[in-house]
Amino acid sequence: MSADFFSRRFLGAISFLTIFPLSEREEDAVDSLAYFPLVGFLLGCLLWVCAHAFEEAFYAAINALFIVSILTILTRGHTLDGFSATLDGLARGKDAGEIRAIMREPQRGSFGVMGLVLALLAKYLLISHLIDAGSFHSLLFFPTLGRWSMVCLAWFYPASQEEGRVGYPTSRDFLWATGITLLCSILTHGLVGLGIMVLAWVLIYGIGHYCVRRIGDITAQVMGASVELIEILALALLVALLGGL
């Protein structure tokens, strides 16, 4: 793998997942799935730095509010929007065509709005607890795991090509993304991180199976919903484990 190939795909992943337009080549973003977890890890590093910087100045609750806001801004809220759209489509749509039409609507129904609020509230409360407990390394873990879920869905299930933005990962792409996520899991939480990664895969499989049955394939909105659900799962499990220590 050449350095130029790596840099182009990596910059494409950053451009696709964040507010930073580092690559103007659309094909780089389409073929950048392998580096999604690495972008998630870099987002986590930024959150870790911010959490430490705010630690002395603010209570954990205020710190957590900053962290959730920063993550939402840096990712342009795309995964949250996908989560809301997916909830709306699955709740209101009766068949695949209707679900897709609802998911593409710019407005969100009550079910999508409630889901969005609950997702933000859950992440805020869980991150606040982790910061209060001094578990700052968890901020590196959950964004990495969330973006790995996108790679898993694209690898194991048919990805929609309606928008032309999601590519088909190769076996090397999947192994590279999984290796990054595995390394992050073990370095941040040891065997606990590995166990959470396994449980996350179970949930990812369930999400993919259900959505393919209802919609026919995996859309960009479903990938966004998966990121949010996996992040909340990881945070909730870490909080539960901290409470048991």
C-alpha positions as CSV (number, residue, x, y, z in Angstrom):
1,M,0.0,0.0,0.0
2,S,1.6,3.3,-1.1
3,A,1.8,6.4,1.1
4,D,-0.1,8.3,-1.5
5,F,-2.9,5.7,-1.6
6,F,-3.2,5.8,2.2
7,S,-3.2,9.5,2.5
8,R,-5.8,10.0,-0.2
9,R,-8.2,7.5,1.3
10,F,-7.5,8.7,4.8
11,L,-8.2,12.3,3.9
12,G,-11.3,11.1,2.0
13,A,-12.5,9.4,5.2
14,I,-12.0,12.6,7.2
15,S,-13.8,14.6,4.6
16,F,-16.7,12.2,4.6
17,L,-17.1,11.8,8.4
18,T,-16.2,15.3,9.6
19,I,-16.5,19.0,8.9
20,F,-13.0,19.2,7.5
21,P,-13.0,19.2,3.7
22,L,-9.5,17.8,3.2
23,S,-10.3,15.9,0.0
24,E,-12.3,17.1,-3.0
25,R,-12.1,13.8,-4.8
26,E,-15.4,12.0,-4.3
27,E,-13.9,8.6,-5.2
28,D,-11.5,8.9,-2.2
29,A,-14.5,9.3,0.2
30,V,-16.3,6.3,-1.5
31,D,-13.3,4.0,-1.1
32,S,-12.3,5.2,2.4
33,L,-14.3,2.8,4.6
34,A,-11.1,1.1,5.9
35,Y,-10.1,4.3,7.7
36,F,-13.4,5.1,9.3
37,P,-12.3,3.7,12.8
38,L,-9.1,5.6,12.5
39,V,-11.0,8.8,12.0
40,G,-13.2,7.8,15.0
41,F,-10.1,7.4,17.1
42,L,-8.8,10.8,16.1
43,L,-12.2,12.3,17.1
44,G,-11.8,10.5,20.4
45,C,-8.3,12.0,20.9
46,L,-9.7,15.4,20.4
47,L,-12.5,14.8,22.9
48,W,-9.9,13.4,25.3
49,V,-7.8,16.6,25.0
50,C,-10.9,18.8,25.4
51,A,-12.2,16.9,28.4
52,H,-8.8,17.2,30.2
53,A,-8.6,20.9,29.3
54,F,-12.1,21.6,30.7
55,E,-11.6,19.3,33.8
56,E,-10.3,22.0,36.2
57,A,-12.7,24.7,35.0
58,F,-16.0,23.0,34.9
59,Y,-18.0,20.3,36.6
60,A,-18.3,16.9,34.9
61,A,-21.8,17.7,33.8
62,I,-20.8,20.9,32.0
63,N,-17.7,19.1,30.6
64,A,-19.9,16.4,29.2
65,L,-22.1,19.0,27.5
66,F,-19.1,20.5,25.8
67,I,-17.9,17.0,24.7
68,V,-21.3,16.0,23.2
69,S,-21.5,19.4,21.5
70,I,-18.0,19.2,20.0
71,L,-18.6,15.7,18.7
72,T,-21.9,16.8,17.1
73,I,-20.3,19.8,15.5
74,L,-17.3,18.0,14.2
75,T,-19.4,15.3,12.6
76,R,-22.0,17.8,11.3
77,G,-24.6,15.8,13.2
78,H,-24.8,13.3,10.3
79,T,-25.0,10.2,12.4
80,L,-27.7,11.8,14.6
81,D,-29.7,12.8,11.5
82,G,-29.3,9.3,10.2
83,F,-30.5,7.8,13.5
84,S,-33.6,10.1,13.5
85,A,-34.4,9.4,9.8
86,T,-34.1,5.7,10.3
87,L,-36.4,5.7,13.3
88,D,-38.9,7.8,11.4
89,G,-38.8,5.5,8.4
90,L,-39.1,2.2,10.3
91,A,-41.9,3.5,12.5
92,R,-44.0,5.1,9.8
93,G,-43.2,3.2,6.7
94,K,-45.2,0.1,5.7
95,D,-43.0,-1.2,2.9
96,A,-39.4,-0.6,1.7
97,G,-40.4,2.1,-0.8
98,E,-42.3,4.1,1.8
99,I,-39.6,3.7,4.4
100,R,-37.0,5.0,2.0
101,A,-39.2,8.0,1.0
102,I,-39.7,8.9,4.7
103,M,-36.0,8.6,5.4
104,R,-35.2,11.0,2.6
105,E,-37.6,13.7,3.9
106,P,-35.9,16.8,5.3
107,Q,-38.5,17.1,8.1
108,R,-38.6,14.6,11.0
109,G,-41.7,13.2,12.6
110,S,-42.3,13.0,16.3
111,F,-40.8,9.5,16.6
112,G,-37.5,10.7,15.0
113,V,-37.4,13.8,17.1
114,M,-38.0,11.9,20.3
115,G,-35.3,9.4,19.3
116,L,-32.8,12.2,18.6
117,V,-33.5,13.8,22.0
118,L,-33.1,10.6,23.9
119,A,-29.9,9.7,22.0
120,L,-28.3,13.0,22.9
121,L,-29.5,12.8,26.5
122,A,-28.2,9.3,26.9
123,K,-24.8,10.2,25.5
124,Y,-24.6,13.3,27.7
125,L,-25.5,11.5,30.9
126,L,-23.2,8.5,30.2
127,I,-20.2,10.7,29.2
128,S,-20.8,12.9,32.3
129,H,-20.6,9.8,34.5
130,L,-17.4,8.6,32.8
131,I,-15.8,12.0,33.2
132,D,-16.8,12.2,36.8
133,A,-15.3,8.7,37.4
134,G,-12.0,9.8,35.7
135,S,-12.4,7.4,32.8
136,F,-11.2,9.8,30.1
137,H,-9.7,7.0,28.0
138,S,-13.3,5.9,27.3
139,L,-13.6,9.0,25.1
140,L,-11.1,7.4,22.7
141,F,-13.0,4.1,22.5
142,F,-16.6,4.8,21.8
143,P,-16.2,6.9,18.6
144,T,-13.8,4.3,17.2
145,L,-16.3,1.5,17.8
146,G,-19.2,3.5,16.4
147,R,-17.4,4.1,13.1
148,W,-16.3,0.5,12.9
149,S,-20.0,-0.5,12.8
150,M,-20.3,1.3,9.4
151,V,-17.6,-0.8,8.0
152,C,-19.2,-4.0,9.3
153,L,-22.6,-3.2,7.8
154,A,-21.1,-2.4,4.4
155,W,-19.0,-5.6,4.5
156,F,-21.6,-8.1,5.6
157,Y,-24.7,-6.6,4.0
158,P,-25.6,-5.0,0.7
159,A,-25.0,-1.3,0.8
160,S,-27.3,1.1,-1.0
161,Q,-25.7,3.0,-3.9
162,E,-28.6,5.5,-4.4
163,E,-26.4,8.4,-3.3
164,G,-23.1,7.0,-4.6
165,R,-21.3,7.8,-1.4
166,V,-20.8,4.3,0.2
167,G,-18.3,1.9,-1.4
168,Y,-17.9,-1.8,-1.1
169,P,-15.0,-2.6,1.4
170,T,-12.6,-5.3,0.3
171,S,-11.5,-8.0,2.7
172,R,-8.3,-6.0,3.3
173,D,-10.4,-2.9,4.1
174,F,-12.5,-4.8,6.6
175,L,-9.4,-6.4,8.3
176,W,-7.6,-3.1,8.5
177,A,-10.7,-1.4,10.1
178,T,-11.2,-4.3,12.5
179,G,-7.5,-4.3,13.4
180,I,-7.6,-0.6,14.3
181,T,-10.7,-1.1,16.4
182,L,-9.3,-4.1,18.1
183,L,-6.1,-2.3,19.0
184,C,-8.0,0.7,20.4
185,S,-10.3,-1.6,22.4
186,I,-7.5,-3.5,24.0
187,L,-5.3,-0.5,24.6
188,T,-8.1,1.5,26.3
189,H,-10.0,-1.2,28.2
190,G,-8.1,-4.5,27.8
191,L,-10.3,-7.6,27.8
192,V,-13.3,-5.5,28.8
193,G,-12.9,-3.5,25.5
194,L,-12.6,-6.8,23.6
195,G,-15.9,-8.0,25.2
196,I,-17.7,-4.8,24.4
197,M,-16.5,-5.1,20.8
198,V,-17.9,-8.6,20.6
199,L,-21.3,-7.4,22.0
200,A,-21.2,-4.5,19.6
201,W,-20.8,-6.9,16.7
202,V,-23.9,-8.8,17.9
203,L,-25.9,-5.6,17.9
204,I,-24.5,-4.6,14.5
205,Y,-25.5,-7.9,13.0
206,G,-29.0,-7.5,14.4
207,I,-29.3,-4.0,13.0
208,G,-28.2,-5.1,9.6
209,H,-30.4,-8.1,9.5
210,Y,-33.5,-6.2,10.6
211,C,-32.9,-3.3,8.2
212,V,-32.2,-5.5,5.2
213,R,-35.4,-7.3,5.9
214,R,-37.4,-4.1,6.1
215,I,-35.6,-1.9,3.5
216,G,-33.7,-4.3,1.3
217,D,-30.2,-3.0,1.9
218,I,-28.1,-0.7,4.1
219,T,-28.5,3.0,3.5
220,A,-26.4,5.9,4.7
221,Q,-29.1,6.7,7.3
222,V,-28.9,3.2,8.7
223,M,-25.2,3.5,9.0
224,G,-25.6,6.7,10.9
225,A,-28.2,5.0,13.2
226,S,-25.7,2.2,13.8
227,V,-23.0,4.6,14.9
228,E,-25.3,6.2,17.5
229,L,-26.6,2.9,18.8
230,I,-23.1,1.3,19.1
231,E,-21.7,4.4,20.8
232,I,-24.6,4.4,23.3
233,L,-24.1,0.7,23.9
234,A,-20.4,1.1,24.5
235,L,-20.9,4.0,26.9
236,A,-23.6,2.3,28.8
237,L,-21.6,-0.9,29.3
238,L,-18.6,1.1,30.5
239,V,-20.7,3.0,33.0
240,A,-22.3,-0.3,34.2
241,L,-18.9,-1.8,34.7
242,L,-17.6,1.2,36.5
243,G,-20.6,1.0,38.8
244,G,-19.7,-2.6,39.6
245,L,-16.1,-1.9,40.5
